[in-house]
Amino acid sequence: QVQLVQSGGGLVQPGGSLRLSCVISGFTKNNVAENWYRQAPPKEREMVAAISSTASIINYSDSVKGRFTISRDNAKNTVYLQMNSLKPEDTAVYYCNVHYDDMTYWGKGALVTVSS
């Protein structure tokens, strides 16, 4: 059974930092590529960061480049999103995501609120 278990999120002041985690399990392959998305209604869900299974390929959206860092610890089956210099416009629900073998899986989401 595939599971993407998220943790992290919360309320932070502008300029602050937060870290999100996503523990991935249940895939037949040991490690899979993973993405972080966010959604702030009424906007559409957008991908903010992506990492390959070996971390050899990493991509960021322009909106977070230079402030967010995606990383992974394959020994722990965990992917992280370190978010620094947070802005009010980063407020959203953040989701970890895996697309594998023509299937798409989502974590339950974590609310990140950036406000003074």
C-alpha positions in Angstrom: 0.0 0.0 0.0 1.5 3.3 -1.1 1.7 6.0 1.5 2.9 9.5 1.5 3.0 10.7 5.1 3.6 14.4 5.5 4.6 16.4 8.5 5.6 20.0 9.2 3.8 23.2 8.3 2.3 25.8 10.6 2.3 29.5 11.2 5.5 31.6 10.6 6.3 35.3 10.4 7.5 36.8 7.1 11.2 36.1 6.7 11.0 32.9 8.8 11.7 29.3 7.9 9.8 26.0 8.0 10.6 22.5 6.9 8.2 20.0 5.5 8.8 16.2 5.4 7.3 13.4 3.4 7.9 9.8 4.2 7.3 7.6 1.1 6.5 3.9 1.3 4.8 1.1 -0.5 6.5 1.4 -3.9 8.1 -1.7 -5.5 11.0 0.5 -6.4 13.2 1.6 -3.4 13.3 5.2 -4.3 11.1 7.3 -6.6 11.1 10.8 -7.9 9.0 13.2 -5.8 7.5 16.6 -6.2 6.2 19.3 -3.9 3.1 21.2 -4.9 1.1 24.0 -3.3 -2.3 25.4 -3.6 -3.8 28.6 -2.3 -7.4 29.0 -3.3 -8.6 30.2 -5.7 -5.3 29.6 -7.5 -4.5 26.3 -9.2 -2.2 23.8 -7.7 1.4 24.5 -8.7 4.5 22.5 -8.5 7.2 24.3 -6.6 10.1 21.7 -6.4 11.0 18.3 -7.8 13.7 15.8 -7.1 14.8 12.7 -8.9 15.2 9.3 -7.2 18.9 9.9 -6.7 18.7 13.6 -6.2 20.8 14.1 -9.4 18.1 16.3 -10.9 16.4 19.1 -9.0 14.1 21.8 -10.2 12.3 24.7 -8.7 9.6 27.1 -9.8 10.7 30.7 -10.3 8.6 31.8 -7.4 10.6 29.8 -4.8 14.1 29.5 -6.5 16.8 30.6 -4.1 14.6 30.4 -1.1 13.4 26.8 -1.0 15.6 23.7 -1.0 14.3 20.2 -1.8 16.4 17.2 -0.5 16.0 13.6 0.3 17.4 10.9 2.7 16.9 7.6 0.9 17.9 5.6 3.9 14.8 7.1 5.7 12.6 7.1 2.5 12.0 10.8 3.3 12.0 13.9 1.1 12.2 17.4 2.6 11.3 20.9 1.6 13.3 23.5 3.5 11.5 26.9 3.1 13.5 30.0 4.0 12.8 33.7 3.6 9.1 32.9 3.6 6.7 35.5 2.2 2.9 36.0 2.8 2.4 34.8 -0.8 3.9 31.5 0.1 0.8 30.8 2.2 -0.8 27.7 0.9 -1.5 24.0 1.5 1.6 22.1 0.5 1.4 18.5 -0.9 4.0 15.9 -1.6 3.4 14.1 -4.8 4.7 11.0 -6.6 3.9 10.1 -10.2 4.9 6.5 -10.8 3.9 3.8 -13.2 1.1 5.9 -14.7 -0.3 6.5 -11.2 -0.4 9.7 -9.2 -0.2 9.8 -5.4 -0.7 12.7 -3.0 0.1 13.4 0.6 -2.7 14.7 2.8 -1.3 18.3 2.6 0.2 20.6 5.2 -1.0 24.2 5.7 1.7 26.8 5.7 0.7 30.3 6.8 3.0 33.2 6.6 1.7 36.1 8.5 2.8 38.7 11.1 
